[in-house]
Amino acid sequence: MFEYITRKRDPVAVAFYCGCVPFGILWVLHNSLVTGFSLEAYLITIGAFVLNPFELQPQNVKQRWFWKAMLRGGAIVHPLLLGGLWLLDATYPTFVTGTGTLFFVAIMVGALESVILSSIVDRFRPTEQGGPAG
């Protein structure tokens, strides 16, 4: 029942989680579009490239094919989603001034990106013979 509590955390993931603190402090001190977007972008990046692989798929983290697929998909999907988020934030600045909306938007976009990247990774998962699936 308490296996999750006794599980050892990956130090790479913990370092990235702690990296959110400076973005949060900047956003609290200077509640602006740029600092809000920076915090959102960091949260989305952490969700897609740290939380999803290290916490939800730890069996794949040490596999070379996994990171090749993640980086291939992320090089296309991540900038597109962040560009769309910038346009959304610039159009509706209340998304980055409110604490609840900032985190809600970051969680929703991060979840969307994680689902998209997971489907891309599953597409490039090697079969039993060693070649890509599909």
N, CA, C and O of each residue as an XYZ file, in Angstrom:
536
protein
N       0.821     -1.195      0.000
C       0.000      0.000      0.000
C       0.865      1.260      0.000
O       0.511      2.249     -0.642
N       1.979      1.236      0.702
C       2.816      2.421      0.817
C       4.102      2.293      0.011
O       5.116      2.888      0.375
N       4.079      1.525     -1.082
C       5.276      1.346     -1.890
C       5.738      2.664     -2.503
O       6.937      2.894     -2.656
N       4.783      3.531     -2.854
C       5.130      4.801     -3.478
C       5.939      5.679     -2.527
O       6.828      6.409     -2.965
N       5.639      5.615     -1.235
C       6.338      6.429     -0.253
C       7.782      5.963     -0.085
O       8.684      6.790      0.046
N       8.008      4.669     -0.087
C       9.341      4.133      0.146
C      10.192      4.095     -1.122
O      11.384      3.796     -1.055
N       9.602      4.389     -2.262
C      10.345      4.361     -3.515
C      11.352      5.501     -3.556
O      11.049      6.629     -3.168
N      12.552      5.193     -4.030
C      13.597      6.208     -4.129
C      13.337      7.102     -5.332
O      13.048      6.603     -6.420
N      13.434      8.408     -5.155
C      13.199      9.377     -6.223
C      14.443      9.518     -7.075
O      15.567      9.426     -6.582
N      14.228      9.742     -8.353
C      15.327      9.968     -9.274
C      15.884     11.368     -9.024
O      15.120     12.333     -9.067
N      17.182     11.517     -8.766
C      17.743     12.842     -8.470
C      17.627     13.818     -9.636
O      17.556     15.027     -9.416
N      17.606     13.318    -10.870
C      17.441     14.206    -12.027
C      16.063     14.859    -11.975
O      15.936     16.066    -12.183
N      15.041     14.069    -11.700
C      13.688     14.598    -11.622
C      13.555     15.607    -10.484
O      12.929     16.653    -10.653
N      14.131     15.304     -9.344
C      14.056     16.222     -8.199
C      14.737     17.546     -8.520
O      14.231     18.602     -8.142
N      15.872     17.509     -9.210
C      16.571     18.744     -9.587
C      15.705     19.597    -10.507
O      15.654     20.818    -10.359
N      15.032     18.963    -11.447
C      14.160     19.730    -12.341
C      12.943     20.281    -11.611
O      12.491     21.385    -11.916
N      12.405     19.533    -10.653
C      11.282     20.045     -9.869
C      11.696     21.279     -9.079
O      10.932     22.240     -8.984
N      12.881     21.260     -8.520
C      13.379     22.414     -7.758
C      13.650     23.609     -8.666
O      13.637     24.750     -8.204
N      13.893     23.364     -9.935
C      14.127     24.447    -10.881
C      12.917     25.320    -11.112
O      13.044     26.406    -11.676
N      11.745     24.877    -10.692
C      10.517     25.667    -10.839
C      10.488     26.854     -9.871
O       9.792     27.840    -10.116
N      11.228     26.760     -8.797
C      11.195     27.793     -7.756
C      11.582     29.181     -8.281
O      10.854     30.135     -8.008
N      12.685     29.345     -9.020
C      13.012     30.691     -9.508
C      11.939     31.276    -10.429
O      11.665     32.475    -10.381
N      11.336     30.435    -11.263
C      10.267     30.922    -12.138
C       9.055     31.370    -11.327
O       8.421     32.374    -11.648
N       8.740     30.617    -10.274
C       7.633     30.994     -9.406
C       7.903     32.285     -8.657
O       7.008     33.119     -8.519
N       9.115     32.461     -8.176
C       9.465     33.692     -7.454
C       9.396     34.892     -8.397
O       8.852     35.936     -8.039
N       9.943     34.743     -9.595
C       9.869     35.844    -10.573
C       8.430     36.195    -10.904
O       8.088     37.371    -11.024
N       7.581     35.177    -11.052
C       6.181     35.438    -11.384
C       5.462     36.141    -10.237
O       4.630     37.017    -10.475
N       5.774     35.765     -8.992
C       5.152     36.420     -7.837
C       5.609     37.875     -7.739
O       4.800     38.761     -7.465
N       6.902     38.126     -7.962
C       7.431     39.489     -7.844
C       7.017     40.391     -9.001
O       6.709     41.564     -8.794
N       7.008     39.851    -10.213
C       6.669     40.631    -11.408
C       5.582     39.897    -12.162
O       5.866     39.173    -13.117
N       4.349     40.073    -11.746
C       3.220     39.370    -12.342
C       2.949     39.945    -13.732
O       2.090     40.810    -13.902
N       3.700     39.448    -14.729
C       3.557     39.962    -16.088
C       3.350     38.807    -17.058
O       3.404     37.640    -16.670
N       3.115     39.139    -18.308
C       2.903     38.141    -19.341
C       4.145     37.267    -19.530
O       4.038     36.048    -19.658
N       5.313     37.893    -19.546
C       6.557     37.146    -19.792
C       6.864     36.195    -18.639
O       7.206     35.038    -18.881
N       6.752     36.646    -17.405
C       7.064     35.763    -16.274
C       6.006     34.670    -16.122
O       6.335     33.538    -15.765
N       4.755     34.995    -16.386
C       3.700     33.984    -16.333
C       3.884     32.925    -17.407
O       3.745     31.731    -17.142
N       4.196     33.365    -18.612
C       4.438     32.410    -19.687
C       5.671     31.560    -19.385
O       5.670     30.361    -19.663
N       6.711     32.150    -18.826
C       7.919     31.393    -18.478
C       7.603     30.294    -17.467
O       8.076     29.166    -17.599
N       6.805     30.628    -16.464
C       6.413     29.626    -15.471
C       5.568     28.538    -16.118
O       5.784     27.355    -15.857
N       4.616     28.916    -16.952
C       3.797     27.925    -17.653
C       4.656     27.024    -18.541
O       4.495     25.803    -18.543
N       5.559     27.632    -19.284
C       6.420     26.858    -20.191
C       7.283     25.885    -19.407
O       7.462     24.741    -19.827
N       7.820     26.320    -18.276
C       8.639     25.421    -17.468
C       7.801     24.268    -16.925
O       8.241     23.118    -16.947
N       6.596     24.566    -16.437
C       5.731     23.515    -15.910
C       5.346     22.508    -16.994
O       5.304     21.305    -16.737
N       5.067     22.993    -18.190
C       4.708     22.110    -19.294
C       5.907     21.250    -19.691
O       5.765     20.051    -19.931
N       7.073     21.863    -19.758
C       8.277     21.123    -20.113
C       8.577     20.047    -19.080
O       8.934     18.924    -19.438
N       8.438     20.377    -17.817
C       8.659     19.407    -16.746
C       7.641     18.272    -16.838
O       7.990     17.104    -16.670
N       6.388     18.620    -17.106
C       5.357     17.587    -17.219
C       5.621     16.623    -18.354
O       5.450     15.414    -18.201
N       6.034     17.150    -19.488
C       6.215     16.308    -20.672
C       7.530     15.540    -20.665
O       7.559     14.369    -21.044
N       8.619     16.179    -20.241
C       9.941     15.571    -20.385
C      10.554     15.057    -19.084
O      11.604     14.416    -19.121
N       9.927     15.321    -17.935
C      10.463     14.812    -16.667
C       9.406     13.976    -15.942
O       9.657     12.811    -15.632
N       8.243     14.540    -15.668
C       7.217     13.822    -14.909
C       6.745     12.582    -15.655
O       6.719     11.489    -15.090
N       6.373     12.745    -16.916
C       5.879     11.606    -17.684
C       6.929     10.495    -17.801
O       6.610      9.350    -17.479
N       8.149     10.767    -18.239
C       9.108      9.665    -18.356
C       9.598      9.105    -17.013
O       9.604      7.889    -16.820
N      10.003      9.968    -16.097
C      10.649      9.498    -14.879
C       9.674      8.972    -13.837
O      10.035      8.097    -13.050
N       8.452      9.480    -13.812
C       7.493      9.050    -12.800
C       6.490      8.031    -13.350
O       6.133      7.081    -12.652
N       6.038      8.217    -14.583
C       4.996      7.353    -15.119
C       5.534      6.207    -15.978
O       4.877      5.173    -16.099
N       6.699      6.370    -16.566
C       7.280      5.335    -17.415
C       8.739      5.069    -17.040
O       9.606      5.137    -17.911
N       9.032      4.774    -15.795
C      10.444      4.625    -15.399
C      11.142      3.448    -16.072
O      12.370      3.437    -16.166
N      10.386      2.460    -16.541
C      11.004      1.313    -17.197
C      11.630      1.697    -18.538
O      12.510      0.985    -19.022
N      11.201      2.801    -19.149
C      11.714      3.213    -20.458
C      12.829      4.254    -20.385
O      13.485      4.521    -21.391
N      13.048      4.835    -19.232
C      13.966      5.978    -19.114
C      15.389      5.636    -19.544
O      16.074      6.475    -20.129
N      15.830      4.446    -19.268
C      17.213      4.090    -19.589
C      17.368      3.484    -20.983
O      18.436      2.985    -21.337
N      16.299      3.533    -21.763
C      16.328      2.984    -23.113
C      16.646      4.079    -24.119
O      16.030      5.145    -24.108
N      17.602      3.812    -24.979
C      18.010      4.792    -25.992
C      16.886      5.109    -26.971
O      16.698      6.272    -27.329
N      16.140      4.112    -27.409
C      15.056      4.323    -28.372
C      13.999      5.271    -27.803
O      13.404      6.060    -28.536
N      13.772      5.186    -26.489
C      12.757      6.027    -25.847
C      13.114      7.508    -25.988
O      12.268      8.318    -26.366
N      14.361      7.859    -25.686
C      14.765      9.264    -25.747
C      14.872      9.752    -27.181
O      14.601     10.921    -27.458
N      15.262      8.877    -28.095
C      15.283      9.278    -29.499
C      13.870      9.627    -29.975
O      13.670     10.629    -30.662
N      12.897      8.797    -29.607
C      11.508      9.057    -29.984
C      10.963     10.294    -29.278
O      10.255     11.093    -29.892
N      11.288     10.463    -27.985
C      10.814     11.633    -27.237
C      11.361     12.926    -27.841
O      10.624     13.898    -28.003
N      12.638     12.936    -28.168
C      13.246     14.153    -28.704
C      12.785     14.442    -30.124
O      12.624     15.603    -30.498
N      12.574     13.406    -30.911
C      12.037     13.616    -32.259
C      10.642     14.224    -32.198
O      10.354     15.217    -32.866
N       9.791     13.622    -31.397
C       8.427     14.135    -31.263
C       8.388     15.477    -30.563
O       7.627     16.366    -30.944
N       9.213     15.620    -29.535
C       9.230     16.867    -28.781
C       9.756     18.041    -29.573
O       9.347     19.177    -29.335
N      10.658     17.792    -30.513
C      11.210     18.879    -31.337
C      10.129     19.502    -32.216
O      10.250     20.659    -32.618
N       9.092     18.759    -32.512
C       8.003     19.281    -33.335
C       6.840     19.751    -32.470
O       6.341     20.862    -32.646
N       6.414     18.918    -31.546
C       5.206     19.180    -30.767
C       5.410     20.297    -29.743
O       4.558     21.176    -29.613
N       6.514     20.273    -29.027
C       6.734     21.219    -27.925
C       6.760     22.682    -28.398
O       6.050     23.501    -27.816
N       7.536     23.045    -29.414
C       7.499     24.445    -29.860
C       6.134     24.874    -30.393
O       5.731     26.022    -30.206
N       5.421     23.961    -31.054
C       4.088     24.305    -31.555
C       3.122     24.600    -30.407
O       2.377     25.579    -30.450
N       3.141     23.748    -29.385
C       2.253     23.987    -28.245
C       2.644     25.246    -27.476
O       1.771     25.995    -27.036
N       3.934     25.485    -27.309
C       4.356     26.704    -26.602
C       4.023     27.957    -27.409
O       3.639     28.977    -26.837
N       4.166     27.889    -28.725
C       3.774     29.028    -29.567
C       2.283     29.304    -29.479
O       1.866     30.458    -29.387
N       1.474     28.245    -29.506
C       0.030     28.408    -29.335
C      -0.319     28.950    -27.968
O      -1.231     29.766    -27.832
N       0.405     28.500    -26.946
C       0.172     28.998    -25.590
C       0.536     30.476    -25.473
O      -0.158     31.235    -24.796
N       1.620     30.886    -26.128
C       2.004     32.305    -26.110
C       0.896     33.152    -26.745
O       0.530     34.200    -26.211
N       0.369     32.701    -27.872
C      -0.728     33.440    -28.523
C      -1.958     33.491    -27.628
O      -2.618     34.526    -27.540
N      -2.269     32.390    -26.967
C      -3.405     32.353    -26.051
C      -3.192     33.299    -24.871
O      -4.103     34.037    -24.495
N      -1.997     33.279    -24.289
C      -1.698     34.154    -23.153
C      -1.685     35.620    -23.568
O      -2.153     36.476    -22.818
N      -1.158     35.919    -24.747
C      -1.127     37.311    -25.207
C      -2.537     37.819    -25.506
O      -2.836     38.995    -25.294
N      -3.396     36.937    -25.996
C      -4.775     37.327    -26.295
C      -5.598     37.480    -25.018
O      -6.380     38.422    -24.892
N      -5.425     36.570    -24.086
C      -6.157     36.586    -22.813
C      -5.160     36.663    -21.661
O      -4.826     35.632    -21.076
N      -4.675     37.861    -21.318
C      -3.653     37.972    -20.269
C      -4.135     37.557    -18.879
O      -3.316     37.385    -17.976
N      -5.429     37.396    -18.691
C      -5.907     36.942    -17.379
C      -5.480     35.504    -17.091
O      -5.490     35.072    -15.939
N      -5.103     34.758    -18.141
C      -4.627     33.386    -17.924
C      -3.313     33.357    -17.145
O      -3.047     32.386    -16.436
N      -2.490     34.394    -17.259
C      -1.208     34.393    -16.568
C      -1.196     35.286    -15.337
O      -0.212     35.296    -14.597
N      -2.265     36.035    -15.101
C      -2.300     36.865    -13.896
C      -2.958     36.147    -12.730
O      -2.675     36.461    -11.573
N      -3.821     35.199    -13.012
C      -4.477     34.446    -11.953
C      -3.742     33.163    -11.650
O      -3.346     32.442    -12.566
N      -3.552     32.870    -10.380
C      -2.807     31.676     -9.984
C      -3.511     30.409    -10.448
O      -2.875     29.513    -11.003
N      -4.791     30.328    -10.230
C      -5.534     29.130    -10.612
C      -5.539     28.904    -12.100
O      -5.353     27.776    -12.558
N      -5.748     29.952    -12.863
C      -5.791     29.790    -14.313
C      -4.419     29.453    -14.877
O      -4.319     28.656    -15.810
N      -3.367     30.039    -14.336
C      -2.017     29.748    -14.819
C      -1.704     28.269    -14.650
O      -1.247     27.624    -15.593
N      -1.942     27.728    -13.472
C      -1.638     26.322    -13.225
C      -2.602     25.397    -13.961
O      -2.203     24.325    -14.416
N      -3.875     25.803    -14.084
C      -4.840     24.996    -14.817
C      -4.445     24.877    -16.286
O      -4.448     23.781    -16.845
N      -4.107     25.993    -16.906
C      -3.701     25.977    -18.312
C      -2.416     25.167    -18.476
O      -2.302     24.380    -19.416
N      -1.453     25.346    -17.580
C      -0.193     24.598    -17.668
C      -0.433     23.096    -17.520
O       0.167     22.302    -18.244
N      -1.289     22.706    -16.605
C      -1.574     21.285    -16.409
C      -2.301     20.713    -17.615
O      -1.979     19.610    -18.057
N      -3.271     21.436    -18.156
C      -4.018     20.941    -19.315
C      -3.130     20.816    -20.556
O      -3.186     19.803    -21.254
N      -2.323     21.821    -20.832
C      -1.441     21.768    -21.999
C      -0.352     20.719    -21.784
O       0.014     20.010    -22.721
N       0.166     20.613    -20.566
C       1.165     19.588    -20.265
C       0.605     18.182    -20.419
O       1.287     17.291    -20.925
N      -0.638     17.979    -19.985
C      -1.269     16.665    -20.153
C      -1.486     16.355    -21.628
O      -1.257     15.228    -22.068
N      -1.926     17.347    -22.390
C      -2.109     17.164    -23.831
C      -0.789     16.799    -24.505
O      -0.738     15.883    -25.326
N       0.270     17.511    -24.158
C       1.573     17.213    -24.748
C       2.072     15.834    -24.332
O       2.660     15.124    -25.147
N       1.852     15.451    -23.102
C       2.274     14.131    -22.643
C       1.548     13.020    -23.399
O       2.154     12.007    -23.747
N       0.257     13.206    -23.651
C      -0.506     12.213    -24.399
C       0.004     12.124    -25.834
O       0.176     11.028    -26.368
N       0.245     13.273    -26.458
C       0.752     13.285    -27.829
C       2.124     12.630    -27.903
O       2.370     11.797    -28.776
N       3.016     13.001    -26.992
C       4.360     12.416    -27.002
C       4.337     10.923    -26.679
O       5.136     10.164    -27.226
N       3.438     10.496    -25.803
C       3.335      9.071    -25.496
C       2.888      8.279    -26.714
O       3.368      7.170    -26.949
N       1.970      8.846    -27.489
C       1.542      8.132    -28.693
C       2.671      8.086    -29.728
O       2.812      7.092    -30.441
N       3.468      9.143    -29.815
C       4.612      9.139    -30.728
C       5.644      8.113    -30.267
O       6.186      7.371    -31.086
N       5.917      8.066    -28.977
C       6.885      7.102    -28.440
C       6.394      5.677    -28.672
O       7.180      4.803    -29.036
N       5.111      5.439    -28.466
C       4.571      4.098    -28.700
C       4.692      3.699    -30.167
O       4.877      2.523    -30.481
N       4.591      4.654    -31.042
C       4.727      4.378    -32.484
C       6.149      3.923    -32.817
O       6.333      3.078    -33.693
N       7.144      4.465    -32.139
C       8.536      4.127    -32.412
C       9.100      3.063    -31.475
O      10.303      2.805    -31.478
N       8.239      2.450    -30.678
C       8.684      1.401    -29.753
C       9.201      0.217    -30.570
O       8.535     -0.220    -31.509
N      10.377     -0.307    -30.226
C      10.912     -1.437    -30.994
C      10.092     -2.702    -30.776
O       9.551     -2.938    -29.695
N      10.016     -3.498    -31.816
C       9.332     -4.780    -31.704
C      10.316     -5.815    -31.155
O      11.449     -5.483    -30.808
N       9.883     -7.039    -31.082
C      10.729     -8.105    -30.555
C      11.973     -8.329    -31.404
O      13.007     -8.749    -30.884
N      11.886     -8.047    -32.726
C      13.024     -8.246    -33.603
C      14.016     -7.096    -33.544
O      15.116     -7.211    -34.085
N      13.659     -5.995    -32.903
C      14.585     -4.890    -32.749
C      14.301     -3.708    -33.670
O      14.941     -2.666    -33.528
N      13.374     -3.832    -34.597
C      13.037     -2.718    -35.492
C      11.901     -1.903    -34.923
O      11.257     -2.326    -33.963
N      11.636     -0.717    -35.508
C      10.531      0.093    -35.009
C       9.187     -0.550    -35.325
O       9.019     -1.210    -36.350
N       8.249     -0.346    -34.432
C       6.909     -0.881    -34.633
C       6.192     -0.066    -35.688
O       6.521      1.098    -35.917
N       5.230     -0.668    -36.316
C       4.411      0.107    -37.228
C       4.418     -0.441    -38.548
O       3.771      0.101    -39.445
